[in-house]
Amino acid sequence: GACLMDQICNNYLSTYVLDAGTNKDDNTNKVLVSGKNYTAMEHAWDEAYGYVYGATGGLYWSSYIGQVDADADFSNVSDDINLAFRKGRAAIVNNDYATRDEQIGIIRNRLALVAAVRAIYYLKEGEEKIGLGSAPPAFHALSQGYGLIIALRYTNDNTNNPYFTNAEVATMLSTLTAGANGFWDLNYLNTILDDMAQDIAARFGITVAQVY
């Protein structure tokens, strides 16, 4: 998740890649990549799209987008991301770089929201399963939450800063493993999971109740 988020938001959708070298002039003048039917800028955009909808058979971010979109509180997220990709691609063809950059901001924001919502969901599910004494489902949920928290480090708020810094993510991860038995300390985890979910929700201007 962290790798894919980073490749989408900080690599292929960055101006460092989209506008690298002569990419903007080449795209404006429709200079194609040698032997291909696309410009370098178009190709970079398509790579970002593939990391959302094609990587791992569409079973990672595409799947999480669908899960978040199924929640009535976040039911526009899938359409927002898909439309932004299509509008941004059309803008590149039309040499409309301002619109392209607007769509990058939307994609980055919505993908970050997806990571946050699913992290909150799994933290709360882990808390619930711990309360029910269901250790294997609790560990599955907490492991998912742990991975999604790592992915938050690689989000981009469209100012080339993550929604959670590396230090903040490191603190959350160390907090999750600070019990006497590390990540296996269910009694300890049960006391901190809701607070962590609340902190993530607050950063995105949403509530835990909307998620779980």
Disulfide bonds with the S-S distance in Angstrom:
none
